[in-house]
Amino acid sequence: MSEALQQLVLDTLDKGAVIQDTRSIVLPDANGPATSQEDQLLIQGALNSLLSREMIVYTTNENFAQALTAEGTQILEQGSHEARVWAALPLKGQAKGLTVKEIKEKVGDESAKIGQGRAFKNGWIGKEGDTLVKLVSDIVDSTKTELDEISKTGTLRAGEKALAELRKRKLITQKKLLWFSVEKGVKFSVSIKKPETDLTVEMLASGSWKTSEFKKYNFEAEGAPTNGGAFHPLLKVREEFRNIFLEMGFAEMPTSQYVDSGFWNFDALFVPQQHPARDLQDTFYISDPPAALPPPADYYSVVEKVHTTGGYGSVGYRAPWQPAESNKLLLRTHTTARSAALLRRLATRKGGFRPAKLFSIDRVFRNEAVDATHLAEFHQVEGVVADRNLTLADLIGFMRTFFTKMGITDLRFKPAYNPYTEPSMEIFAFHPQLKRWVEIGNSGMFRPEMLEPMGLPPDVRVHGWGLSLERPTMIRYGIANIRTLVGHKVSIEGVEKAAAVRF
């Protein structure tokens, strides 16, 4: 069809200099001129193909016309609602009138409802007791007459006021009409020679490429959109957390070591070897290899002594010590295991202790039962501040500043217990949507039993805190079930369309 249309346009131009209006073209296998918009769109496709080969040039013309809606078409065929109500009634004085129910049975609910009011307004019908009758013997159905004129001409001689009334009644709608004026181009010809799109081996061998016409390459074509990568919502929120930490002068800790030993994950943090967190129900243990490499011997012996007999002002746990517990390999249950290793380096590096602010955002693993709010693998956002003579007030002040940068200002702090921090605090924030306080993090000051065995001076204090990455992400994106955020149920389309988050 496209090539036939192109040939028709060229033949028509060959007979005259221009085509003033493409609505005058009679399409192949058509009964009349191409007056419909569908016909004009077909012609436009043919014109664009000829234009790309510079065989023609054309201009686009447009105007606006009125078209009948489905209801308007029905009225054109059957008469207006008011005319149908009038026709169903007997003339006054000649027969008994009809009740509203009887009118509905004759003309239908819609026509009866709309037509009665307009017929009353026109003075065509009136009441006779509980019935309705005709008041005039003849009427002019102006609505049908106007719609007939619009269907033929696309407009109405009565003017804009009458058109506005019909549009208000939703009997007509305005549509844009396109047509085209066409002239010969610089490479006009009545013969359609399809240009070559590829340079082939056969053309090079035969030399036919020298006389072949090649299709121009359209450098302005947008082409098909390509599917690119997209950041997961967790990564977007993670980046915002990183920006807050970096803005506050923190350095990022290397935390890519997912497998750690029981010593660094528990012992170095002053977690007793009998603590429930070490049970198989809470921690994933590694069976191969069966044991970790030993920690520094001098540090190990000091940690063992603090656990069993005490030291640095503590009486210890006074519980049996089992080296096998320290040597177990496990999937780390918190990134604090790596924080402990870095604090040990701060304590033993040349030049003595220097204050530090460190953070990490990485994965941790716990043997949790999976439900709407828990996974066996999740992310921990952790921060550590080490300096001399820090106080609990410093920690609270820092927490307020940190969460204010996240847009959370209504905070409460509740005393809590952690094996390796004293004092410890749970951090709560008021959730405006839930209208209740929710826990958003845990914090505290690392115990001397943890810090001084590392070799840190007695006056050095360390603030530590941690929070989940998944929970603020779920709140920011309105996600109720964590399994739709992480895992095989994640919507790829949702990831691609997730907006960037700003705290």
C-alpha positions in Angstrom: 0.0 0.0 0.0 2.8 2.4 0.9 4.6 2.1 -2.5 1.2 2.4 -4.3 0.5 5.6 -2.4 4.0 7.0 -3.3 3.4 6.2 -6.9 -0.1 7.8 -6.8 1.4 11.0 -5.3 4.2 11.2 -8.0 1.7 10.5 -10.8 -0.6 13.3 -9.5 2.3 15.7 -9.3 3.4 14.8 -12.8 0.1 15.9 -14.2 0.3 19.2 -12.4 2.8 21.4 -10.6 1.4 20.9 -7.1 -1.2 19.1 -5.1 -2.9 21.9 -3.2 -4.9 19.6 -0.9 -4.2 15.9 -0.4 -7.9 15.5 0.6 -8.6 15.6 -3.1 -6.6 12.4 -3.7 -8.6 9.3 -4.4 -6.8 6.3 -2.8 -6.5 3.0 -4.5 -9.6 0.8 -4.0 -11.5 3.8 -2.4 -15.0 5.1 -3.4 -14.1 8.7 -3.0 -11.5 11.3 -1.9 -9.3 10.7 1.1 -11.2 13.0 3.5 -10.8 11.0 6.7 -7.9 11.5 9.2 -6.9 7.8 8.8 -6.5 8.4 5.0 -4.4 11.5 5.6 -2.1 9.7 8.0 -1.5 7.0 5.4 -0.7 9.7 2.9 1.7 11.3 5.3 3.7 8.1 5.6 4.1 8.0 1.9 5.0 11.7 1.8 7.7 11.2 4.4 9.3 8.4 2.4 9.4 10.5 -0.7 10.7 13.5 1.3 13.6 11.5 2.6 14.7 10.9 -1.0 14.1 14.6 -1.9 11.5 13.7 -4.5 8.9 16.0 -3.1 8.5 18.7 -0.5 5.3 19.2 1.5 3.7 21.5 4.0 1.2 20.5 6.7 -2.1 22.3 7.1 -4.5 21.9 9.9 -7.8 23.1 11.2 -10.4 22.1 13.8 -13.8 20.6 13.1 -16.6 19.2 15.2 -17.4 15.5 15.2 -20.4 13.6 16.6 -20.0 11.4 19.7 -21.6 8.0 20.0 -24.6 9.6 21.6 -24.7 12.3 19.0 -24.7 9.7 16.2 -27.6 7.9 18.0 -29.6 11.1 18.1 -28.9 11.7 14.4 -30.4 8.3 13.6 -33.3 8.2 16.1 -34.0 11.8 17.0 -33.3 13.8 20.1 -34.4 12.6 23.6 -36.9 15.4 23.8 -38.4 14.6 20.4 -38.7 10.9 21.3 -40.6 11.7 24.5 -42.9 14.1 22.6 -43.5 11.5 19.9 -44.5 8.9 22.6 -47.2 11.1 24.1 -50.8 11.6 22.9 -52.1 15.1 22.0 -53.9 16.8 24.8 -57.6 16.3 24.7 -57.4 13.4 22.3 -56.4 10.5 24.6 -55.3 9.8 28.2 -51.7 10.9 28.8 -48.8 8.6 29.9 -47.3 8.3 33.3 -43.5 8.6 33.8 -43.2 4.8 34.2 -45.0 4.3 30.9 -42.8 6.8 29.1 -39.7 5.0 30.3 -41.1 1.7 29.0 -41.6 3.3 25.5 -38.5 5.4 25.0 -36.1 4.0 27.6 -34.8 5.3 30.9 -32.1 7.6 29.5 -34.3 9.3 26.9 -37.2 9.6 29.4 -34.9 11.2 32.0 -33.2 13.7 29.7 -36.0 14.3 27.2 -38.8 15.2 29.7 -36.9 18.3 31.0 -36.0 19.6 27.6 -39.4 18.9 26.2 -41.0 20.9 29.1 -38.5 23.7 28.5 -39.4 23.8 24.8 -43.1 23.9 25.6 -43.8 20.7 23.7 -45.4 18.7 26.6 -47.3 19.4 29.8 -49.0 17.8 32.8 -52.5 16.5 32.9 -53.1 15.2 36.4 -50.6 12.5 37.0 -49.8 12.0 33.3 -48.0 13.9 30.6 -49.4 14.9 27.2 -48.4 16.8 24.0 -49.2 20.5 24.0 -48.4 21.0 20.3 -49.1 18.9 17.2 -45.9 19.6 15.4 -42.3 20.3 16.4 -38.9 21.0 14.8 -36.2 18.8 16.2 -33.4 21.4 16.1 -30.9 19.2 17.9 -31.1 16.5 15.2 -31.0 19.2 12.5 -27.8 20.8 14.0 -26.1 17.4 14.4 -27.0 16.6 10.7 -25.3 19.8 9.6 -22.2 19.1 11.7 -21.9 15.5 10.4 -21.8 16.9 6.8 -19.7 20.1 7.2 -17.9 19.7 10.5 -19.2 23.0 11.7 -22.5 24.9 12.4 -23.8 28.1 10.9 -25.7 28.9 14.1 -22.3 29.8 15.7 -20.2 29.1 18.7 -23.0 29.4 21.3 -25.0 26.5 19.7 -21.8 24.5 19.4 -20.9 25.1 23.1 -24.4 23.8 24.1 -23.9 20.6 22.1 -20.5 20.1 23.6 -21.9 20.6 27.1 -24.5 17.9 26.3 -21.6 15.7 25.1 -23.1 15.2 21.7 -20.1 16.6 19.8 -16.4 16.8 20.3 -13.7 18.9 18.7 -11.0 17.2 16.6 -7.9 18.4 14.7 -7.9 17.8 10.9 -4.6 17.5 9.0 -4.0 17.6 5.3 -1.0 18.4 3.1 0.1 20.6 0.2 2.8 18.9 -2.0 5.3 20.2 -4.6 8.0 18.5 -6.6 11.4 18.1 -5.0 14.9 18.5 -6.5 15.1 14.8 -7.3 11.5 14.5 -8.6 10.8 11.5 -10.7 7.7 9.4 -11.5 9.8 6.2 -11.1 10.2 4.9 -7.6 13.7 3.4 -7.3 14.2 2.0 -3.9 17.5 3.2 -2.5 20.0 0.6 -1.2 20.4 0.4 2.5 23.6 -1.7 2.7 26.9 -1.9 0.8 27.3 -5.6 0.0 30.2 -7.8 -1.1 28.4 -8.4 -4.4 28.2 -4.7 -5.1 31.9 -4.2 -4.5 32.7 -7.2 -6.7 30.6 -6.1 -9.6 31.1 -2.4 -9.3 27.4 -1.7 -9.2 27.9 0.4 -6.1 29.1 3.2 -8.3 25.7 3.7 -9.9 23.5 2.7 -7.0 21.6 5.2 -5.0 22.0 4.7 -1.2 19.5 5.7 1.4 20.7 8.7 3.5 21.6 7.9 7.1 19.4 9.7 9.5 21.7 10.9 12.2 18.8 12.7 14.0 16.8 9.5 14.5 16.3 8.7 18.2 16.4 4.9 17.6 15.1 2.3 20.0 15.7 3.0 23.6 18.3 0.7 25.2 17.9 -0.9 28.6 20.5 0.4 30.9 21.4 -0.4 34.5 19.6 1.0 37.4 20.5 1.5 41.1 18.5 -0.6 43.5 16.6 1.4 46.1 19.0 0.1 48.8 22.0 1.5 46.9 20.3 4.9 46.5 19.7 5.1 50.3 23.2 3.7 50.9 24.7 6.6 48.9 22.7 9.2 50.8 24.1 7.7 54.1 27.6 7.7 52.7 27.2 11.4 51.7 26.1 12.3 55.3 29.1 10.4 56.8 31.6 11.9 54.4 30.2 15.4 54.9 30.8 15.0 58.6 34.4 14.1 58.1 34.3 10.3 58.4 36.5 7.8 56.6 35.0 4.6 55.2 36.3 1.3 56.8 37.2 -1.6 54.5 34.5 -4.2 55.4 34.6 -6.7 52.5 35.5 -9.6 54.8 32.3 -11.5 55.2 33.8 -14.5 57.0 35.4 -13.8 60.4 36.5 -15.7 63.5 34.7 -16.1 66.8 37.5 -14.1 68.4 37.0 -10.9 66.3 33.2 -11.3 66.1 32.6 -12.0 69.8 35.7 -12.3 72.1 37.4 -9.0 71.1 34.1 -7.2 71.8 33.8 -8.6 75.3 30.9 -10.9 74.4 31.0 -13.9 76.7 31.6 -17.3 75.2 28.3 -18.5 76.8 26.3 -15.7 75.2 23.1 -16.9 73.4 24.1 -15.0 70.2 26.8 -17.6 69.7 24.3 -20.5 69.4 23.6 -22.2 66.0 20.1 -20.8 66.1 21.5 -17.2 65.8 24.8 -17.5 63.9 25.9 -19.2 60.6 29.1 -21.2 61.2 31.6 -22.4 58.5 32.6 -26.0 58.5 35.4 -25.9 55.9 38.0 -24.8 56.8 37.4 -26.0 60.3 39.3 -23.2 62.1 40.5 -19.6 61.7 44.1 -18.4 61.7 45.1 -17.4 65.2 45.0 -13.7 66.2 48.1 -12.0 67.7 49.2 -14.1 70.6 49.8 -11.2 73.1 46.4 -9.6 72.3 44.7 -13.0 72.5 46.1 -13.8 76.0 45.0 -10.4 77.3 41.5 -10.8 76.0 41.3 -14.3 77.5 42.4 -12.9 80.9 39.8 -10.1 80.9 37.0 -12.6 80.1 38.0 -15.2 82.7 39.6 -13.2 85.7 38.9 -9.6 84.8 41.2 -6.5 84.6 41.0 -2.8 83.9 38.5 -2.3 86.7 36.4 -5.3 85.7 36.0 -8.8 87.4 35.4 -10.4 84.0 32.8 -13.1 83.4 34.5 -15.8 85.7 33.5 -18.4 83.2 35.5 -21.2 81.5 37.4 -20.2 78.3 37.5 -22.5 75.3 40.0 -21.7 72.5 37.8 -23.7 70.1 35.1 -21.0 70.4 37.6 -18.3 69.4 38.8 -20.3 66.4 35.4 -21.0 64.9 34.8 -19.4 61.5 31.4 -17.8 60.9 29.5 -15.3 58.7 29.9 -12.1 60.6 26.9 -11.1 62.6 27.8 -7.4 62.6 30.4 -5.1 61.0 31.6 -4.2 64.5 33.9 -7.2 64.1 35.9 -5.2 61.5 35.6 -2.1 63.7 37.3 -3.9 66.5 40.2 -5.0 64.2 40.6 -1.3 63.0 40.6 0.0 66.6 43.3 -2.5 67.4 45.4 -1.1 64.5 44.8 2.5 65.8 46.1 1.4 69.2 49.3 -0.2 67.9 50.3 2.0 65.0 53.5 4.0 65.1 53.3 7.5 66.5 50.7 6.6 69.1 46.9 7.0 69.1 45.3 9.6 66.9 41.5 10.5 67.0 39.5 8.9 64.2 36.0 8.9 62.8 35.1 5.8 60.8 32.0 4.3 59.2 30.9 1.3 57.2 27.7 0.2 55.3 27.9 -3.5 54.5 26.2 -6.9 54.8 25.9 -9.0 57.9 24.3 -12.4 58.5 22.2 -13.9 61.2 20.2 -17.1 61.4 16.9 -15.3 61.5 13.4 -16.7 60.5 12.5 -14.9 57.4 9.3 -12.8 57.6 8.0 -9.4 56.4 10.5 -7.5 58.5 13.5 -9.9 58.9 16.0 -11.5 56.6 18.9 -13.8 57.2 21.1 -11.3 55.3 20.9 -7.6 55.7 22.9 -4.4 55.8 24.3 -2.6 58.9 25.1 1.1 58.9 27.8 1.6 61.5 29.8 4.6 62.8 32.7 4.8 65.2 34.2 7.9 66.8 37.4 7.5 68.8 38.9 10.4 70.8 40.1 11.3 74.3 37.6 12.1 77.1 34.4 11.7 75.1 31.2 11.6 77.1 27.7 10.3 76.8 26.5 13.8 76.1 28.8 14.0 73.1 27.2 10.8 71.8 23.7 12.1 72.2 24.6 15.5 70.5 26.3 13.7 67.7 23.2 11.4 67.2 20.9 14.4 67.0 23.1 16.0 64.3 23.5 12.8 62.4 19.7 12.1 62.2 18.8 15.7 61.6 20.8 15.4 58.3 18.5 12.5 57.5 15.4 14.7 58.2 14.7 13.0 61.5 14.5 15.6 64.4 12.1 14.1 66.9 14.4 11.7 68.8 14.3 9.8 72.1 17.0 7.8 73.8 16.3 4.7 76.0 18.8 3.0 78.2 19.7 -0.5 76.9 22.2 -3.4 77.4 24.9 -4.4 75.0 27.9 -6.7 76.0 30.5 -4.3 74.5 29.0 -0.9 75.3 28.3 0.8 78.6 26.3 3.0 78.8 24.1 1.8 75.9 21.1 3.5 74.3 18.4 2.5 71.9 17.4 5.4 69.6 13.7 6.0 68.8 12.2 8.4 66.3 8.5 9.5 66.0 7.0 8.2 62.7 4.5 10.8 61.5 2.7 8.3 59.2 2.5 5.5 61.8 1.9 8.1 64.6 4.1 6.2 67.0 7.7 5.9 68.2 9.9 3.4 66.3 13.4 2.1 67.0 15.8 3.3 64.4 19.2 2.4 65.9 21.4 1.2 68.8 24.4 3.0 70.3 26.7 3.2 73.2 30.3 3.8 74.4 32.6 0.9 74.0 33.6 -0.7 77.4 37.1 -0.4 78.8 37.2 -4.3 78.9 37.1 -4.1 75.1 39.3 -1.0 74.4 42.2 -1.2 76.9 43.3 -4.8 76.0 43.8 -3.4 72.5 46.4 -1.0 73.8 44.3 2.2 73.7 45.1 4.8 76.4 42.8 4.7 79.4 41.4 8.2 78.6 40.3 7.2 75.1 36.6 6.8 74.6 34.9 5.3 71.6 31.3 6.0 70.5 29.6 3.3 68.4 26.2 3.1 66.8 24.5 1.1 64.2 21.2 1.0 62.3 19.6 -1.0 59.5 19.8 0.1 55.9 16.7 -1.8 54.9 14.3 -0.2 57.4 14.8 3.5 56.3 14.7 2.3 52.7 11.3 0.6 53.3 10.0 3.8 54.9 11.3 6.1 52.2 9.8 4.0 49.4 6.6 2.9 51.2 7.5 -0.9 51.1 5.6 -3.0 53.7 7.4 -6.4 53.1 11.2 -6.6 53.1 10.9 -9.6 50.7 9.7 -7.3 48.0 12.8 -5.1 48.5 15.5 -7.9 48.6 15.3 -11.3 47.0 13.7 -13.1 44.0 10.4 -11.2 44.5 11.9 -7.8 43.7 10.2 -6.0 40.8 12.7 -5.1 38.1 10.4 -2.4 36.8 10.1 -1.1 40.3 13.9 -0.9 40.6 14.2 1.0 37.3 11.5 3.5 38.2 12.4 4.1 41.9 13.1 7.8 42.4 16.3 9.0 43.9 15.9 9.6 47.7 16.9 12.8 49.5 17.1 13.0 53.2 
